[in-house]
Amino acid sequence: MTRKLLTGNAAAAWGARLARADYLPAFPITPQTEIIENLAAWIAGGEMDCRMVMMESEHSMITAAGAAAASGVRVFTATSSQGLLYAMEMLYAVPGMRAPFVLVNVSRGIATPTTLESDHNDILAARDSGFLQIHCATCQEVLDHTLIAYRLAEDTRVRLPVIVNMDGFYLSFTREPVEIPEQAAADRFLPNFDPETTFFGAGHPVSQAVIVLGSSQYSYFRYETHLAALQALPAYAEAAQAFGREFGRQYQAVETYRSADAEYVFVMIGSFATKAKDAVDRLRDAGWRIGLVRPRLLRPFPAEDLRQALAGKKGVAVIDQNLSLGKGGILHAELASVLYGQAGAPAILASFIGGLGGRDISPEEFYEIAAETRRAAEQGVTPEPRLLYSDSELRQMRKLQAIAHAQRKEKP
Amino acid sequence: MSETAFKSIRELPSARLLGTGTPMCAGCGGLQALHQIYDILGANTVVVNAAGCMTLLTTYPYTPFPGSWLYTAMASAPAGAQGVRDALDLRLAKGIIRPEENLDVVVLTGDGAAYGMGLSATSSAIERGLDFIYLCYDNEGYGNTGQQSSPATPRGARTTTSPLGHPGRKKDLFAIWAAHRPTYVATVIGSEPLDLARKIEKAKNLKGPRLILALSPCPTGWDFDPMATGEIGRLAVKTGIWPLKEYENGQVSHTKIPSARLPVEAYLSKQGRFAHLFQPARNDALLAEIQAQVDDYWREVETAHG
């Protein structure tokens, strides 16, 4: 085992390398490109036995990935943001092939306006696709969950592709100390891919991804895929346990931080949860009973784990780094759907939107979120969803608008 | 052409590998060509399909193919072929499958995918030198949705989205494919089975990107009696509207040059989609334009051939 400073992108590449991915259809996009560059260098240098193919689009890339996985090889690929959206037709199509592979998504906000920086609207657009989703908060988690994702995807109860998600810039380009497992240990944890009957070959005719004429057939296969996705809950628990035995790092579908005795809880996904942990520590120092609950697994949705983690809380603040335009925070709606009407469900489930397009969430904002959630609990009234935006940001925005207006009026 | 197993029409395969009873329309010119092509390619193939009429060939739980099939999407069948080909090669290299278990990868799409939405994926697959056969059944419109105009629709043809006649000109996909300098490109038609068989035989024995463009007379889309599919196809060749040709080693050669070309009217007047060129009044200007286009094409061919 070696300990090195790695970016999230390098950690993802190490995960693919240790998983001995056979095949890499690729297409560049910021902030993901470093992943495929790392892999290309290893393949060229003979350090990794993998075939890389540069595709002409993410749509083709996911098609090739699904087709190769359905042909019986272990596939890795990666994308981000507009690339994930460009591939969206195939993201919804390939899970039905029941061909497992791993896709790393480096989260980045989506147009319009165009941005390079991180939020979760890209990955959440793939929420209902049939890909399982694992959300990482550290570079170590990115490496470890790339390996775990293969175990999960290839589990015979599941057989679905998995997206491992990390935040652009905050993880993709941030170096953190990462333990890189020995190849032999990775091989013990992740044996060779056995595609069973899912491959193409002479004397073994297979028809894949065919059309159905009839709603009963369609419903049957959609339900079957959904039930397979739900099987990933026990499969994840088992894979994570096996991972812990092999590597000593323990993971659960839902991470809880100082939440057991907490009255108030932040709920977040992704790397900003580390900021929330820091806020929890400081608020605890100030006498608060507060904690953090962070789903790692978003599909399948760990409903029961979340119910247990949030049972009896006075107030829960869901901080969404995404915005369903015309609705609000997506994670907030997801949580409400599994808590509503349940015994012990928290009385207050408050919604906060922040961190769009890489915008920071400051410690003061976490304190204000906590205070507002406590006020709501004391008054017994759920607050309106809050869009985090500071006075100084608004002043700066007004200046930029003034420049834009002045330039428009300027005579050429 | 040389060294063919098919010296006369009597030597063409008589077995029909492709099963019958498919949902294709009666008289489908695409299915006519596919039958002949599949007999030569054989069952050791995986057909990678894009959205189109022939997507319905394999409808759960039935398939007419004794070999394999993978449906992808309208735009990305060549990318699916890339994934399958690479996976087969990887498994061969690792000894997981034996050489005799290898398959030919065959993309099957209509003109909607080939001429438009899937052209980027095709161009890139050729550029990567993918070892595959691309078969386009070209019925000159989005046929599966009821014949809307596509980039393959010929000038003047009535479709449901060009009720006054298509204002554009059919894209020259043969030239676009050939400009990539792939291993092989050919045009075929089901009504010329010997020419078709020789070309598919040749393609099968080559490596790299091989692309086949089959004009596919379409009774429902072109509005003619299903029993006339063969006749319409033969007229497409005899009028010079559908040149039978191949591209290989940087050269285009014509495999069947109609000696005395029939006027294009002989072909157009048999199809309801061109009826407005004749009724209620003849559109002499457009008919002359279509004729001139064909004449210009063959004048260039004859000049090039000396």
Interface residues (C-beta under 8 A of the other chain):
Chain A: D22 Y23 P25 R51 V53 M54 M55 E56 S57 H59 S60 M61 T63 A64 A65 G66 A67 A68 A69 A70 S71 G72 V73 V75 E89 M90 A93 F199 F200 G201 A202 G203 H204 P205 V206 S207 Q208 A209 V210 I211 V212 L213 Q217
Chain B: A43 N44 V46 V48 T55 L56 T58 T59 Y60 T63 F65 P66 G67 S68 W69 L70 Y71 T72 A73 A75 S76 A77 P78 A79 G80 A81 Q82 G83 V84 D86 A87 L88 D89 L90 R91 I96 I97 E100 E101 N102 L103 S120 A121 S123 S124 R128
